[in-house]
Amino acid sequence: MLWQSAMALMVLAAPALAQEAKPHPPQETLIRNVRVFDGRSDRLSGPTDVLVRGNAIAAIGTGQQASAGAALIEGHGRTLMPGLIDVHVHLTFSAMPLLALFQPDLTPETAEGEAARAAETMLMRGFTAVRDAGGPVFGLKAGIDSGNYRGPRVWPSGATVSQTAGHGDFRTPNEPSRRFTGQLSRAERLGATFIADGRDEVLTAVRENLRFGASQIKLMAGGGTSSEYDPLDVTQYTLDEMRAAVEAAEDWGTYVMVHAYHPRAVRRAVDAGVKVIEHGQMLDEDTLRLLAERGVWLSLQTLMAGSPNMAEARRIKRRPVIEGQERVWPLAKQLGVKLAWGTDFLFEPEINAAQNAYILRLRAWFTPAEILKLVTYDNAQLLALSGARSPYQGRLGVVEEGALADLILVNGDPLANLELIADPAKNFAVIMKDGRIFKNQP
């Protein structure tokens, strides 16, 4: 009953169906005279046309003809590329400061409203797909998919799964353990986390998330910088508990990703069968080699020291992670680790507008072509790990015939000038998701 009560609150704010019919994309859209970055190449195509039919790319080539009534976009030789993908966002937790999230009068509806506004601005920055790495997001995703809200495609994890005293144990000092009092913590009631100890509780937490539509599972395997009670160096969850999560996810055809920074936690996760490591900035060479040998993904970020509004304790805790990423990014690339990129913004809404600019920080280790491939094609391959649990079937991260029509028309050549993507308001003339045009600026 306790788990069911928590999950009921996770979907309490799911929006009703729109009063008007969901807008449909034109039957066809012809994007004429563009040069294509296809998501994988290190150069642009020659001038060509791209025909979108419904929500997919129907044809690419010069001289494409569209049916009567088709929408026409003149490319004027500009660059057409796949929509951007961020594989580590927290749509709710990044939309509100931590103090607001702890306010006693916060309701699921209020939190969803704030997240919806942030999701729309994210889409207008050119991010057409994101993986939510934990939090109350099912209602928001339903609202986006139904047309009530405007936002990117969302691969939801649902509530994070954390041990007691783990990175997802968000209890305040006056909130005792559910095990001893029978009372869910407020964070659990809001759908932010499941505090689950022992194999049976982990299985239940994972299955509850899957029941409500999680496309993958987020497990806390080590200490973190945004939590108060777990030191950065601790390892969380026993091997048996972690294996339980992996088994439950694999039974549903999907995978577990874990929050972890240091080698001991990551090695335990790999032994348990985890397929994606989130963070990992404190890993050593031997552990990175293990990831490469086992084909385990490393989903990394380009974190900053923090905004002026970040608490000093969190800033201090974050320091070794910031220092470590300068070494881990190039070493992981050199060793052939499967890499993905995300932002992981938390509790600082004022930095959300810098989402595109954070991509530029990859220039220290990658060429512009490698960076664009990372934030389109490579990130799409990580999303595809959800298999049949993926909420959107079809190919993303590429501009190819048959792929889903998530596209950006860029004013210029981002391979020659990567800084173009850092100012989407100025440089993204067209933003299309699922064949629907959300921005069309001549």
HUJO-V415704 format. One record per pair of residues at least 24 apart in sequence whose C-alpha atoms are under 10 Angstrom apart, sorted by the first residue. I is the first residue (numbers start at 1). J is the second residue. Records with the same first field share a line. If there is no record, write none. Layout:
BEGIN
I: J ; J
END
This chain:
BEGIN
2: 178 ; 182 ; 183 ; 184 ; 188 ; 189
3: 184 ; 188 ; 189 ; 194 ; 201 ; 204 ; 205 ; 208
4: 208
5: 184 ; 188 ; 189 ; 191
6: 159 ; 184 ; 185 ; 186 ; 187 ; 188 ; 189 ; 190 ; 191 ; 192 ; 193 ; 194 ; 208
7: 136 ; 158 ; 159 ; 188 ; 189 ; 190 ; 191 ; 194 ; 205 ; 208 ; 209 ; 211 ; 212
8: 189 ; 190 ; 191 ; 212
9: 107 ; 108 ; 136 ; 188 ; 189 ; 190 ; 191
10: 108 ; 135 ; 136 ; 137 ; 138 ; 139 ; 158 ; 159 ; 188 ; 189 ; 190 ; 191 ; 192 ; 193 ; 209 ; 212
11: 108 ; 109 ; 136 ; 137 ; 138 ; 139 ; 140 ; 142 ; 190 ; 191 ; 212
12: 107 ; 108 ; 109 ; 138 ; 139 ; 190 ; 191
13: 107 ; 108 ; 109 ; 110 ; 111 ; 112 ; 113 ; 136 ; 137 ; 138 ; 139 ; 140 ; 142 ; 143
14: 108 ; 109 ; 112 ; 137 ; 138 ; 139 ; 140 ; 141 ; 142 ; 143
15: 109 ; 112 ; 138 ; 139 ; 140 ; 141 ; 142 ; 143 ; 144 ; 146 ; 148 ; 149
16: 139 ; 142 ; 143 ; 146 ; 148
17: 142 ; 143 ; 146 ; 147 ; 148
18: 143 ; 146 ; 147 ; 148 ; 149
19: 148
20: 147 ; 148
21: 146 ; 147 ; 148
22: 145 ; 146 ; 147 ; 148
23: 146 ; 147 ; 436
24: 54 ; 55 ; 147 ; 434 ; 435 ; 436 ; 437
25: 52 ; 53 ; 54 ; 55 ; 71 ; 432 ; 433 ; 434 ; 435 ; 436 ; 437
26: 52 ; 53 ; 54 ; 55 ; 69 ; 70 ; 71 ; 435 ; 436 ; 437
27: 52 ; 53 ; 54 ; 55 ; 66 ; 67 ; 68 ; 69 ; 70 ; 71 ; 435 ; 436
28: 52 ; 53 ; 54 ; 55 ; 56 ; 57 ; 58 ; 66 ; 67 ; 68 ; 69 ; 70 ; 71 ; 72 ; 435 ; 436
29: 53 ; 54 ; 55 ; 57 ; 58 ; 66 ; 67 ; 69 ; 70 ; 71 ; 72 ; 73 ; 435 ; 436 ; 437
30: 57 ; 58 ; 59 ; 60 ; 64 ; 65 ; 66 ; 67 ; 70 ; 71 ; 72 ; 73 ; 74 ; 75
31: 60 ; 64 ; 66 ; 71 ; 72 ; 73 ; 74 ; 75 ; 76 ; 80 ; 409
32: 60 ; 61 ; 62 ; 63 ; 64 ; 65 ; 72 ; 73 ; 74 ; 75 ; 76 ; 77 ; 78
33: 61 ; 62 ; 63 ; 73 ; 74 ; 75 ; 76 ; 77 ; 78 ; 79 ; 80
34: 62 ; 73 ; 74 ; 75 ; 76 ; 77 ; 78 ; 79 ; 80 ; 81 ; 409 ; 410
35: 75 ; 76 ; 77 ; 78 ; 79 ; 80 ; 81 ; 409 ; 410 ; 412 ; 413
36: 60 ; 77 ; 78 ; 79 ; 80 ; 81 ; 82 ; 398 ; 399 ; 400 ; 409 ; 413
37: 79 ; 80 ; 81 ; 82 ; 369 ; 372 ; 373 ; 398 ; 399 ; 413 ; 414 ; 415
38: 80 ; 81 ; 82 ; 372 ; 373 ; 376 ; 377 ; 397 ; 398 ; 399 ; 400
39: 81 ; 82 ; 83 ; 369 ; 370 ; 372 ; 373 ; 374 ; 375 ; 376 ; 377 ; 378 ; 380 ; 396 ; 397 ; 398 ; 399 ; 400
40: 369 ; 370 ; 372 ; 373 ; 374 ; 376 ; 377 ; 378 ; 397 ; 398 ; 399
41: 369 ; 370 ; 372 ; 373 ; 398
42: 367 ; 368 ; 369 ; 370 ; 372 ; 373 ; 415
43: 369 ; 413 ; 415 ; 416
44: 79 ; 80 ; 81 ; 369 ; 413 ; 414 ; 415 ; 416
45: 79 ; 80
46: 77
47: 75 ; 76 ; 77 ; 78 ; 79
48: 75 ; 77 ; 80
49: 73 ; 74 ; 75 ; 80
50: 75 ; 80 ; 399 ; 400 ; 401
51: 401 ; 405
52: 401 ; 402 ; 403 ; 404 ; 405 ; 434 ; 435 ; 436
53: 402 ; 404 ; 405 ; 435
54: 404 ; 405 ; 434 ; 435 ; 436
55: 394 ; 402 ; 403 ; 404 ; 405 ; 406 ; 432 ; 433 ; 434 ; 435 ; 436
56: 394 ; 395 ; 399 ; 400 ; 401 ; 402 ; 403 ; 404 ; 405 ; 406 ; 433 ; 434 ; 435
57: 399 ; 400 ; 401 ; 402 ; 403 ; 404 ; 405 ; 406 ; 407 ; 434 ; 435
58: 400 ; 401 ; 402 ; 403 ; 404 ; 405
59: 400 ; 401 ; 402
60: 399 ; 400 ; 401
71: 437
73: 409 ; 430 ; 440 ; 441 ; 442
74: 442
75: 409 ; 410 ; 411 ; 429 ; 430 ; 442
76: 411 ; 442
77: 410 ; 411 ; 412 ; 413
78: 409 ; 410 ; 411 ; 412 ; 413 ; 414 ; 429
79: 408 ; 409 ; 410 ; 411 ; 412 ; 413 ; 414 ; 415 ; 428 ; 429
80: 399 ; 407 ; 408 ; 409 ; 410 ; 411 ; 412 ; 413 ; 414 ; 428 ; 429 ; 430 ; 431
81: 372 ; 376 ; 397 ; 398 ; 399 ; 406 ; 407 ; 408 ; 409 ; 410 ; 414
82: 126 ; 127 ; 128 ; 372 ; 373 ; 375 ; 376 ; 377 ; 396 ; 397 ; 398 ; 399 ; 400 ; 403 ; 404 ; 405 ; 406 ; 407 ; 408 ; 409 ; 431 ; 432 ; 433
83: 123 ; 125 ; 126 ; 127 ; 128 ; 129 ; 152 ; 375 ; 376 ; 377 ; 396 ; 397 ; 398 ; 399 ; 405 ; 406 ; 407 ; 408 ; 409 ; 431 ; 432 ; 433
84: 123 ; 125 ; 126 ; 127 ; 128 ; 129 ; 130 ; 152 ; 356 ; 372 ; 373 ; 374 ; 375 ; 376 ; 377 ; 379 ; 380 ; 396 ; 397 ; 406 ; 407 ; 408 ; 421
85: 126 ; 127 ; 128 ; 129 ; 130 ; 131 ; 152 ; 153 ; 340 ; 341 ; 342 ; 374 ; 375 ; 376 ; 377 ; 378 ; 379 ; 380 ; 383 ; 396 ; 397
86: 127 ; 128 ; 129 ; 130 ; 131 ; 132 ; 152 ; 301 ; 340 ; 341 ; 342 ; 343 ; 344 ; 355 ; 356 ; 359 ; 374 ; 375 ; 376 ; 379 ; 380 ; 383
87: 129 ; 130 ; 131 ; 132 ; 133 ; 154 ; 155 ; 278 ; 299 ; 300 ; 301 ; 340 ; 341 ; 342 ; 343 ; 344 ; 375 ; 379 ; 380 ; 382 ; 383
88: 130 ; 131 ; 132 ; 133 ; 134 ; 278 ; 279 ; 299 ; 300 ; 301 ; 340 ; 341 ; 342 ; 343 ; 344 ; 345
89: 130 ; 131 ; 132 ; 133 ; 134 ; 135 ; 154 ; 156 ; 342 ; 343 ; 344 ; 345 ; 346
90: 115 ; 130 ; 131 ; 132 ; 133 ; 134 ; 135 ; 136 ; 137 ; 156 ; 157 ; 343 ; 344 ; 345 ; 346 ; 347
91: 115 ; 116 ; 117 ; 118 ; 119 ; 122 ; 130 ; 131 ; 132 ; 133 ; 134 ; 135 ; 136 ; 137 ; 140 ; 141 ; 154 ; 156 ; 344 ; 345 ; 346
92: 116 ; 118 ; 119 ; 132 ; 134 ; 135 ; 136 ; 137 ; 140 ; 192 ; 346 ; 347
93: 134 ; 135 ; 136 ; 137 ; 192 ; 344 ; 345 ; 346 ; 347 ; 348 ; 349
94: 118 ; 119 ; 344 ; 345 ; 346 ; 347 ; 348 ; 349 ; 350 ; 351 ; 352
95: 119 ; 345 ; 346 ; 347 ; 348 ; 349 ; 350 ; 351 ; 352
96: 346 ; 347 ; 348 ; 349 ; 350
97: 309 ; 310 ; 346 ; 347 ; 348 ; 349 ; 350
98: 226 ; 310 ; 346 ; 347 ; 348 ; 349
99: 347
100: 347
101: 187 ; 190 ; 347
102: 170 ; 172 ; 186 ; 187
104: 186
106: 190
107: 190
108: 136 ; 137 ; 139 ; 189 ; 190 ; 191
109: 139 ; 140
111: 136 ; 137 ; 140 ; 190
112: 136 ; 137 ; 138 ; 139 ; 140 ; 141 ; 143
113: 140 ; 149
114: 140
115: 140 ; 151
116: 140 ; 141 ; 143 ; 144 ; 148 ; 149 ; 150 ; 151
117: 149 ; 150 ; 151
118: 150 ; 151 ; 349 ; 352 ; 353
119: 144 ; 149 ; 150 ; 151 ; 152 ; 153 ; 154
120: 144 ; 149 ; 150 ; 151 ; 152 ; 438
121: 150 ; 151 ; 152 ; 352 ; 353
122: 150 ; 151 ; 152 ; 352 ; 353 ; 355 ; 356
123: 150 ; 151 ; 152 ; 153 ; 431 ; 432 ; 433 ; 438 ; 439
124: 150 ; 151 ; 152 ; 424 ; 425 ; 428 ; 430 ; 431 ; 432 ; 438 ; 439
125: 353 ; 354 ; 355 ; 356 ; 408 ; 421 ; 422 ; 423 ; 424 ; 425 ; 427 ; 428 ; 431
126: 152 ; 356 ; 406 ; 407 ; 408 ; 409 ; 421 ; 424 ; 425 ; 428 ; 430 ; 431 ; 432 ; 433 ; 438 ; 439
127: 151 ; 152 ; 153 ; 355 ; 356 ; 375 ; 376 ; 406 ; 407 ; 408 ; 431 ; 433
128: 152 ; 153 ; 154 ; 376 ; 396 ; 397 ; 405 ; 406 ; 407 ; 408 ; 431 ; 432 ; 433 ; 434
129: 153 ; 154 ; 155 ; 376 ; 379 ; 380 ; 383 ; 396 ; 397 ; 406 ; 433
130: 154 ; 155 ; 156 ; 342 ; 379 ; 380 ; 383
131: 155 ; 156 ; 157 ; 215 ; 216 ; 342 ; 379 ; 382 ; 383
132: 156 ; 157 ; 158 ; 214 ; 215 ; 216 ; 218 ; 344
133: 157 ; 158 ; 159 ; 160 ; 216 ; 217 ; 218 ; 219 ; 257 ; 258 ; 259 ; 278 ; 342 ; 344
134: 158 ; 159 ; 160 ; 161 ; 168 ; 191 ; 192 ; 193 ; 214 ; 216 ; 217 ; 218 ; 219
135: 159 ; 160 ; 168 ; 187 ; 188 ; 190 ; 191 ; 192 ; 193 ; 194 ; 218
136: 160 ; 187 ; 188 ; 189 ; 190 ; 191 ; 192 ; 193
137: 191 ; 192 ; 214
138: 191 ; 209 ; 212 ; 213 ; 214
141: 391
145: 391
150: 438
151: 433 ; 438
152: 406 ; 433 ; 434
153: 391 ; 392 ; 406 ; 433 ; 434
154: 215 ; 390 ; 391 ; 392
155: 213 ; 214 ; 215 ; 216 ; 383 ; 386 ; 389 ; 390 ; 391 ; 392
156: 209 ; 210 ; 212 ; 213 ; 214 ; 215 ; 216 ; 217 ; 218 ; 390 ; 391
157: 206 ; 209 ; 210 ; 212 ; 213 ; 214 ; 215 ; 216 ; 217 ; 218 ; 219 ; 256 ; 257
158: 191 ; 192 ; 193 ; 194 ; 206 ; 208 ; 209 ; 210 ; 212 ; 213 ; 214 ; 215 ; 216 ; 217 ; 218
159: 187 ; 188 ; 190 ; 191 ; 192 ; 193 ; 194 ; 195 ; 205 ; 206 ; 208 ; 209 ; 214 ; 217 ; 218 ; 219
160: 188 ; 191 ; 192 ; 193 ; 194 ; 195 ; 196 ; 205 ; 206 ; 209 ; 217 ; 218 ; 219 ; 220 ; 258 ; 259
161: 192 ; 193 ; 194 ; 195 ; 196 ; 197 ; 201 ; 202 ; 205 ; 206 ; 209 ; 217 ; 218 ; 219 ; 220 ; 221 ; 245 ; 258
162: 193 ; 194 ; 195 ; 196 ; 197 ; 202 ; 205 ; 218 ; 219 ; 220 ; 221 ; 222 ; 236 ; 237 ; 259
163: 194 ; 195 ; 196 ; 197 ; 198 ; 201 ; 202 ; 219 ; 220 ; 221 ; 222 ; 236 ; 237 ; 238 ; 241
164: 194 ; 195 ; 196 ; 197 ; 230 ; 236 ; 237
165: 195 ; 223 ; 227 ; 228 ; 229 ; 230 ; 231 ; 236
166: 195 ; 196 ; 219 ; 220 ; 221 ; 222 ; 223 ; 224 ; 227 ; 228 ; 229 ; 230 ; 231 ; 234 ; 235 ; 236 ; 237
167: 193 ; 195 ; 219 ; 220 ; 221 ; 222 ; 223 ; 224 ; 225 ; 226 ; 227 ; 228 ; 229 ; 230 ; 231 ; 232 ; 234 ; 236 ; 259 ; 260
168: 192 ; 193 ; 194 ; 195 ; 196 ; 219 ; 220 ; 221 ; 222 ; 223 ; 224 ; 226 ; 227 ; 229 ; 230 ; 259
169: 193 ; 194 ; 195 ; 196 ; 220 ; 227 ; 228 ; 229 ; 230
170: 194 ; 195 ; 226 ; 227 ; 228 ; 229
171: 195 ; 227 ; 228 ; 229
172: 228
173: 229
193: 218 ; 219
194: 219
196: 237 ; 241
197: 237 ; 238 ; 241
198: 237 ; 238 ; 240 ; 241 ; 242 ; 244
199: 237 ; 238 ; 239 ; 240 ; 241 ; 242 ; 243 ; 244 ; 245
200: 241 ; 244 ; 245
201: 241 ; 244 ; 245
202: 237 ; 241 ; 242 ; 243 ; 244 ; 245 ; 246 ; 248
203: 241 ; 242 ; 243 ; 244 ; 245 ; 246 ; 247 ; 248 ; 249
204: 244 ; 245 ; 248
205: 245 ; 248
206: 244 ; 245 ; 246 ; 247 ; 248 ; 249 ; 256
207: 245 ; 248 ; 249 ; 251 ; 252
209: 249
210: 248 ; 249 ; 252 ; 254 ; 389
211: 252
213: 389 ; 390 ; 391
214: 249 ; 254 ; 386 ; 389 ; 390 ; 391
215: 249 ; 252 ; 253 ; 254 ; 255 ; 256 ; 383 ; 384 ; 385 ; 386 ; 387 ; 388 ; 389 ; 390 ; 391
216: 249 ; 250 ; 252 ; 253 ; 254 ; 255 ; 256 ; 257 ; 383 ; 385 ; 386 ; 387 ; 389 ; 390
217: 245 ; 246 ; 248 ; 249 ; 254 ; 255 ; 256 ; 257 ; 258 ; 386
218: 245 ; 255 ; 256 ; 257 ; 258 ; 259 ; 276 ; 277 ; 278
219: 245 ; 246 ; 256 ; 257 ; 258 ; 259 ; 260 ; 269 ; 274 ; 277 ; 278
220: 257 ; 258 ; 259 ; 260 ; 265 ; 278
221: 257 ; 258 ; 259 ; 260 ; 261 ; 262 ; 264 ; 265 ; 266 ; 268 ; 269 ; 277 ; 278
222: 258 ; 259 ; 260 ; 261 ; 262 ; 263 ; 264 ; 265 ; 266 ; 269
223: 259 ; 260 ; 261 ; 262 ; 265
224: 259 ; 260 ; 261 ; 279 ; 314 ; 317 ; 318 ; 321
225: 313 ; 314 ; 315 ; 316 ; 317 ; 318 ; 319 ; 320 ; 321
226: 310 ; 311 ; 313 ; 314 ; 315 ; 317 ; 318 ; 346 ; 347
227: 313 ; 314 ; 317
228: 313 ; 314 ; 317
231: 317
232: 260 ; 261 ; 262 ; 317 ; 318 ; 320 ; 321
233: 260 ; 261 ; 262 ; 263 ; 264 ; 265 ; 282
234: 260 ; 261 ; 262 ; 264 ; 265
235: 260 ; 261 ; 262 ; 263 ; 264 ; 265 ; 266 ; 268
236: 260 ; 264 ; 265 ; 268 ; 269
237: 265 ; 268 ; 269
238: 265 ; 268 ; 269 ; 272
239: 265 ; 268 ; 269 ; 270 ; 271 ; 272 ; 273
240: 268 ; 272
241: 272
242: 268 ; 269 ; 270 ; 271 ; 272 ; 273 ; 274
243: 268 ; 269 ; 270 ; 271 ; 272 ; 273 ; 274
244: 272
245: 272 ; 273 ; 274
246: 272 ; 273 ; 274 ; 275
247: 272 ; 273 ; 274
249: 274 ; 386 ; 389
250: 386
252: 386 ; 387 ; 388 ; 389
253: 385 ; 386 ; 387 ; 388 ; 389 ; 390
254: 384 ; 385 ; 386 ; 387 ; 388 ; 389 ; 390
255: 385 ; 386 ; 387 ; 389
256: 385 ; 386
257: 297 ; 298 ; 299
258: 299
259: 299
261: 320 ; 321 ; 324
262: 287 ; 321
263: 287 ; 288
266: 290 ; 291
267: 291
270: 294 ; 295 ; 296
275: 382 ; 385
276: 338 ; 339 ; 340 ; 382 ; 385
277: 339 ; 340
278: 340 ; 341 ; 342 ; 344
279: 303 ; 321 ; 325 ; 328 ; 341 ; 342 ; 344
280: 321 ; 324 ; 325 ; 328 ; 329
281: 320 ; 321 ; 322 ; 323 ; 324 ; 325 ; 326 ; 327 ; 328 ; 329
282: 320 ; 321 ; 322 ; 323 ; 324 ; 325 ; 327 ; 328
283: 321 ; 324 ; 325 ; 327 ; 328 ; 331 ; 332
284: 324 ; 327 ; 328 ; 331 ; 332
285: 327 ; 328 ; 331 ; 332 ; 335
287: 332
288: 328 ; 331 ; 332 ; 333 ; 335 ; 336 ; 337
289: 331 ; 332 ; 334 ; 335 ; 336 ; 337
290: 335 ; 337
291: 332 ; 335 ; 336 ; 337 ; 338
292: 332 ; 333 ; 335 ; 336 ; 337 ; 338 ; 339
293: 335 ; 336 ; 337
294: 337
295: 336 ; 337 ; 338
296: 337 ; 338 ; 339
297: 337 ; 338 ; 339 ; 340 ; 382
298: 329 ; 332 ; 337 ; 338 ; 339 ; 340 ; 341 ; 382
299: 338 ; 339 ; 340 ; 341 ; 342 ; 343 ; 379 ; 382
300: 325 ; 328 ; 329 ; 332 ; 339 ; 340 ; 341 ; 342 ; 343 ; 344
301: 325 ; 329 ; 340 ; 341 ; 342 ; 343 ; 344 ; 345 ; 358 ; 359 ; 361 ; 362
302: 326 ; 329 ; 341 ; 342 ; 343 ; 344 ; 358 ; 359 ; 360 ; 361 ; 362
303: 342 ; 343 ; 344 ; 345 ; 358 ; 361
304: 358 ; 361
306: 345 ; 348 ; 351
307: 348 ; 350 ; 351
308: 348
309: 347 ; 348 ; 350
310: 346 ; 347 ; 348
326: 364 ; 365
329: 362 ; 364 ; 365 ; 366
330: 362 ; 364 ; 365 ; 366
331: 365
333: 365 ; 366
338: 378 ; 381 ; 382
339: 374 ; 378 ; 379 ; 382
340: 374 ; 375 ; 376 ; 377 ; 378 ; 379 ; 380 ; 381 ; 382 ; 383
341: 371 ; 374 ; 375 ; 376 ; 378 ; 379 ; 382
342: 375 ; 379
353: 422 ; 423 ; 424
354: 422 ; 423
355: 422
356: 419 ; 420 ; 421 ; 422 ; 423 ; 424
357: 418 ; 419 ; 420 ; 421 ; 422 ; 423 ; 424
358: 422
359: 418 ; 419 ; 421 ; 422
360: 418 ; 419 ; 420 ; 421 ; 422
363: 418
367: 415 ; 418
368: 414 ; 415 ; 416 ; 417 ; 418 ; 419
369: 414 ; 415 ; 416 ; 418
370: 415
371: 415 ; 418
372: 397 ; 414 ; 415 ; 418 ; 421
373: 397 ; 398
392: 434
403: 434
404: 433 ; 434 ; 435
405: 432 ; 433 ; 434 ; 435 ; 436 ; 437
406: 431 ; 432 ; 433 ; 434 ; 435 ; 436 ; 437
407: 431 ; 432 ; 433 ; 434 ; 435 ; 436 ; 437
408: 432 ; 433 ; 437 ; 439 ; 440
409: 439 ; 440 ; 441
411: 442
END
